[in-house]
């Protein structure tokens, strides 16, 4: 059973329980959250397999479509063959929440392992990603 089918089945089951409890608001919120979750999984880019495994860091970026610095950040990561997970904070509920947990503010926000980098700061990225040795 694929993930989307399993999720849809679970939503139907939970929906029946919520409807029987006359919780329409909760049902709508659950449905919206599940829909966003499925859509966000589809948006995440496939990680590049070109970067050496030994130097891989866990990289997450919190961006928007319209941000020019976000575009520069993603171009930099692609050019350096860095695998990353992309969250559009205007389209992804989890990404928006995580962006706020990391201190919110401007964009992009980059998380390299447990280090937070605010804005497109190429020097900080080179250091955090250990690109100086390449």
HELIX and SHEET records of a PDB file:
HELIX    1   1 UNK A    3  UNK A   20  1                                  18    
HELIX    2   2 UNK A   24  UNK A   43  1                                  20    
HELIX    3   3 UNK A   53  UNK A   55  5                                   3    
HELIX    4   4 UNK A   68  UNK A   79  1                                  12    
HELIX    5   5 UNK A   93  UNK A  101  1                                   9    
HELIX    6   6 UNK A  122  UNK A  128  1                                   7    
SHEET    1   A 4 UNK A  85  UNK A  88  0                                        
SHEET    2   A 4 UNK A  59  UNK A  63  1                                        
SHEET    3   A 4 UNK A 109  UNK A 112 -1                                        
SHEET    4   A 4 UNK A 115  UNK A 118 -1                                        
END                                                                             
